[in-house]
Amino acid sequence: MPAGVSSEGISEDFSTAAPISLYGASKLAAEALALEYAATFGFPAWINRCGVLAGGGQFGQPEQGIFAYWLNAHLRRAPLRYIGFGGQGHQVRDCLHPRDLLPLLQRQMTAGSGMGKPRVVNVAGGTASARSLRQLTAWCDARFGPHPVASDARPRPFDLPWVVLDSGRARAAWNWAPQTGTDAILVEIAAHAEAHPEWLDVSASASRS
């Protein structure tokens, strides 16, 4: 396994050397700027690398908010595709409800200098929350009824088959752990989708504005 990868997921030690995509490079640059400002002007800064944030009311698009997008698109019988990696839907991501971030943020905001705590930590649902697109489809089929998903085996640049973050460092430093399970997150998204039939259009409009 590459350095920084274990059965618990991808740790903060995993390489972020280029190339990591323009999107990834912009996030890494933002981290560096935040830490430089903190060091220059003497204020505490904490970098929380989150897993896929997911919950009811989240904008859902193919490029981001994939859990919200998948459920809303499945419910509306919109076209869905498994892209890359053989077109079988085996890509895996973990998920995290935003409210589970709040206890960590409160602790960080009151920590002052941090007393040697790590500046960069992963904050994610980890292996317990991880789901593949195929598993997500099975959940949707059971909730909303069957809906076929097309297969497109063509690879996409910088796409990864498995992204599950290891939050062990955050757990050790901040006594933090996620509290909301994936099934509860999906039920919340589904209820919001059922109550807001216009949500895919709202999400698409937001991405253009």
N, C-alpha and C positions, 0 to 999 in steps of 0.2 A: 504494500500500500504506500502511496506517497506520504511524505512527512505531513503531519497535521490531519490525517484521516484515520479513523478507527471505527469500531463497531458502534461507537456512541455518536458518530457524525464527523463533521468537518470542524476543526478547532481554529482558533485565531492564528495558529502557527502555520496554517496552509499557505503556500506561496501566493502572493499577489503580484508577482513580477509580470511585466508585459510579455505578450499581449493578453489583455483581459477584457477586451471590447471597449468601445468609447464610453458606453454607459458605466461599465465597471471602473474605468479610469477616472471618470468624473466623480464617482463616489469616493474613490481612494484619495483624489485630490482634495475633496471637501474635508475628509478626515485630517489630512496633513495641515490644511489651513487652520482648522479649529484648534489643533494641538499647538501650532506655532503661535497663534494669537494668545492662547492660554499661557504659554511659556513667556511670551514677550510682555504681556500686560498683567500677569500675575493673578489670573482667576482660574478656578477649577473647570476642567472640561472633561466630559465623559463621552466616549464613542460607543454606542449600542448598535451592533450589527444584528438587525432583526431578521428572523425568518419571514415567510410570506404572511403578512398581516391579513387577517380575514375576519369578516363579521357582517352582520346585517347592516345595510345602508352604505356599504362600500361600493365605490364605482368599480365596474367590472369590464375589462377590455382584454383582448387576446394577449397584449404585451405585458399587462400587469393586472393585479387583482384577479388572478386566474380562478380561484375558488368561487368568487362571486360571479365571474363571467360564465363559468361552466354551468353552474346551477341555473342562472337566469336564461342562458341560451338553451339549455336542455328543456326547461319548463316551457319556453316559447316555441320549441321545435325549430330553432334557428340552426343553420348549418354548423357542424362541429367537425374538426379534423384532428387525428393523431398525426403530428408532423415529426419526421425524422426518426432515427433509431428503429428502422424497420416499419414504421407506421403502426405499431401495435399498442401504443398508449402506456408504455412502461416507464415513462419519465416520472420521477418521484420528487415531491417537494414536501417540506414540513409546513405547518401553519401555526399561527399565534394570534390570539384575540387581543386587540389593542388594550382592553381594560387590564390585562395581565401585566402590561408595562407599568401601570401607575405606581404600584408599590416600589418598584425599582427606582423610578424617577424621583419619588419622594425621598428615598434613602440617599440617592446621589445628590439631590439639591441641598440636603442638610449635612452632607459629609465634610464640607469645608475642603481642606487640602487633600483629603482622601486617605491620609495616613498610610501611604504605600500601596493603596489598592490599584489594580491594573486600570489603565486609561481606556483600553479597548476590550470589550467583551461581546461574545455572541449572546443574543437574547432570542430564543426560539422554542418551539414546541418539541423539537428533537425527534428521535425515532418513534416515540409513542404517538406523535401527531402525524407522521409522514403518510402520504397517500399517493398512489400513482393515478394518472388520468383514467386508466382503465378501472381502478377501484372507485374513483369518483363517479364514473359513468354508471357502474353497478349500483351505487348508492342512489343516484338520480333515477335510474330505472325503477328501483323499488319504491321511491317516493312519488315520482311523477308519471310513471309508465314508460315503457320502452321507447327509445329514440336512437336511431342508428347514427354511428359516428364514422365518417369517411377516413380512409387511410392515405397518407401522403408520406412516402418514405424518403423524400428529398431532405438532406440535412440542412440545418440553418447554422450560419456562422456563430460560434461562441455558445451555442446551446449546450446544456449539460444534461446527462441522463439522470443524475442523482444529486440533489442538493438538500442535505439534512444537516443542520448546524448543531454542534455540540456546545451546550451552555454550561458545561462543568465549571468554567472559570467564574461565571456570574454567580453560580450557586455557591461556590466556595467563598468568594469575596463579599457578596452581598446577601447571602442566604435567600436567594431568589429562585423560584421555580414557577412554571406556568400552572394555572389552576383550571383552565377551561379546556376540556377535551375536544377532539376533532368532531365527534358526532354532535356535540352540543353546538359547536360553531356552525356546522352544516345545517342543523335544524333552524338556527337563527337566520341564516342566509335564506333558506327556503321560505320561511314565513314572511320575510321581507319581500322576497321575489313574488310570492303569491299576492301580497297586498299592494304591490307596485308594478303593474303590468307594463308600465312605460320605462322601466329602469334601464334597459339596454340602450334606448334612445337617449335618456338623460346622461348615461355614462359616456356615450359617443359624443354628445354635444359638449360635455365638459372637457373631453380630450382635445377638441378642436379650438376651444376658447383660450 
